[in-house]
Amino acid sequence: MTVSAALLVCALVLSGTGGMLILTRSLTRVLVGVILCGNGVNLFVLAATGPAGVPALLYPGVPHDRVTDPLPQAIVLTAVVITLATTAFVLAMAYRSSQLTGSDFVPDDLADRRVVLRAQIAAERAELRTRHRDEGPSAWRQERREQRHRLRVDRASQARAQDSFGDGDPWDDVLGTDPEDAP
């Protein structure tokens, strides 16, 4: 069985480029990445099947080593349908995001940022304790105050972000409110 090196390189480039685009924050780039990654994986599967052969059903007396395996082709056909459905879903998300925010950029989640900040502060506290172990807690009191201040600022920014969504009704925040003159 010989596999074309050009086919494998093309599949590798498509999958790698698609994977890098999926990791970005722009939904348009994620959409292109899903398409590229899906096509790259399909090329990998087809490259793994080996050279083309004759169909088994049309020629009953054909030796088994000359018959093409239909399973990889069926898998690729299924993968094409799944890639199409995923593309439609990401396209709908990008369209709705651009309607709501005017951009397809996905911002940081405030709760995730808060979890990361708490983990950083916990690591800093542990480092401060080991550094000032012999001096006692009064030695790192000022640095502890700065950490508390950073947590308060983060809580305030999270509260402001929650207030900016409107009346707090998730249905209206996501789908938009009805016009006032609607019957």
C-alpha positions in Angstrom: 0.0 0.0 0.0 1.5 3.4 -1.0 0.2 6.6 0.4 0.7 9.9 -1.4 3.0 12.2 0.6 1.3 15.2 -0.9 -2.1 14.0 0.3 -0.7 13.5 3.9 1.0 16.9 3.9 -2.2 18.6 2.6 -4.2 16.8 5.3 -1.7 17.8 8.0 -1.7 21.5 6.9 -5.5 21.6 6.7 -5.9 20.0 10.2 -3.2 22.2 11.8 -4.5 25.4 10.3 -8.0 24.5 11.2 -7.0 23.7 14.8 -5.2 27.0 15.2 -8.2 28.9 13.8 -10.6 27.1 16.2 -8.6 28.4 19.1 -9.1 32.1 18.2 -11.8 34.3 19.6 -13.5 35.4 16.4 -16.4 33.2 15.5 -15.8 33.8 11.8 -12.3 32.3 12.2 -13.7 29.5 14.2 -16.1 28.8 11.4 -13.3 28.6 8.8 -11.3 26.5 11.2 -14.1 23.9 11.6 -14.4 23.6 7.8 -10.6 23.2 7.4 -10.2 20.8 10.2 -13.1 18.7 9.0 -11.6 18.5 5.5 -8.2 17.7 6.8 -9.5 14.8 8.9 -11.4 13.5 5.9 -8.2 13.5 3.9 -6.4 11.6 6.6 -9.1 8.9 6.6 -9.1 8.6 2.8 -5.3 8.5 2.8 -5.4 5.6 5.3 -7.6 3.5 3.1 -4.8 2.9 0.5 -5.0 2.8 -3.2 -8.3 2.7 -5.1 -9.6 -0.7 -6.1 -12.6 -2.2 -7.8 -16.1 -2.4 -6.2 -16.8 -5.8 -4.7 -20.5 -5.9 -5.6 -20.1 -5.2 -9.3 -17.4 -7.8 -9.9 -18.1 -10.9 -7.8 -15.1 -12.9 -9.0 -12.5 -10.2 -8.1 -9.7 -11.3 -5.7 -9.9 -9.8 -2.2 -6.7 -7.9 -2.5 -8.1 -5.7 -5.4 -11.4 -4.8 -3.6 -11.8 -1.3 -2.1 -13.0 -1.2 1.5 -16.3 0.8 1.6 -16.1 1.5 5.4 -13.7 4.5 5.2 -15.8 6.0 2.4 -18.9 5.7 4.6 -17.1 7.2 7.5 -16.0 10.2 5.4 -19.5 10.7 4.1 -20.8 10.7 7.7 -18.0 13.2 8.7 -19.0 15.5 5.8 -22.5 15.6 7.1 -21.3 16.3 10.7 -19.0 19.0 9.5 -21.9 20.6 7.6 -24.1 20.6 10.7 -21.3 22.0 12.8 -20.6 24.7 10.2 -24.3 25.6 10.2 -24.4 25.8 14.0 -21.2 28.0 14.3 -22.5 30.2 11.4 -25.8 30.7 13.3 -23.9 31.6 16.5 -21.7 34.1 14.6 -24.8 35.7 13.0 -26.6 36.0 16.4 -23.5 37.3 18.1 -23.1 39.9 15.5 -26.7 40.9 15.9 -26.5 41.2 19.7 -23.1 42.8 20.1 -22.2 44.1 16.6 -19.1 41.9 16.6 -18.4 38.2 16.3 -15.6 38.5 19.0 -16.1 36.2 22.0 -15.1 38.1 25.2 -13.8 36.6 28.4 -16.3 35.3 30.8 -16.2 37.3 34.0 -16.7 34.3 36.3 -13.8 32.5 34.6 -11.6 35.6 35.1 -12.6 35.6 38.7 -11.6 31.9 39.2 -8.2 32.5 37.6 -7.7 35.6 39.8 -8.5 33.6 42.9 -6.1 30.9 41.9 -3.3 33.4 41.3 -3.9 35.1 44.7 -3.9 31.7 46.4 -0.6 30.9 44.8 0.8 34.3 45.8 -0.3 33.8 49.4 1.4 30.4 49.6 4.6 32.0 48.1 4.4 34.9 50.6 4.0 32.5 53.5 7.0 30.5 52.6 9.1 33.7 51.9 8.2 35.4 55.2 7.8 32.3 57.3 10.3 33.4 60.0 9.2 37.0 60.1 5.5 36.3 60.9 2.3 37.6 59.3 3.0 41.3 59.9 5.8 41.2 57.4 3.5 40.5 54.5 0.5 42.5 55.7 0.8 45.2 53.0 1.0 42.7 50.2 -2.1 40.9 51.6 -4.0 44.2 51.6 -3.1 44.7 47.9 -4.4 41.2 47.1 -7.7 42.0 48.9 -8.0 45.3 46.9 -7.5 43.4 43.7 -10.4 41.0 44.7 -12.6 43.9 45.5 -11.9 45.6 42.2 -12.7 42.4 40.4 -16.0 41.9 42.3 -17.0 45.5 41.5 -16.3 45.0 37.8 -18.3 41.8 37.8 -21.2 43.5 39.4 -21.1 46.4 36.9 -21.0 43.8 34.0 -24.1 42.0 35.4 -25.9 45.3 35.7 -25.2 46.2 32.1 -27.3 43.3 30.8 -30.5 45.1 31.5 -33.5 44.1 33.6 -32.0 40.6 34.4 -34.5 38.7 32.3 -32.3 36.2 30.4 -35.0 35.7 27.7 -35.0 39.4 26.8 -31.2 39.7 27.2 -30.5 37.0 24.7 -33.4 37.3 22.3 -34.1 41.0 22.6 -37.2 42.7 23.9 -40.4 43.1 21.9 -41.1 46.4 20.3 -43.4 48.7 22.3 -45.9 49.0 19.6 -46.4 45.2 19.1 -50.0 44.0 19.7 
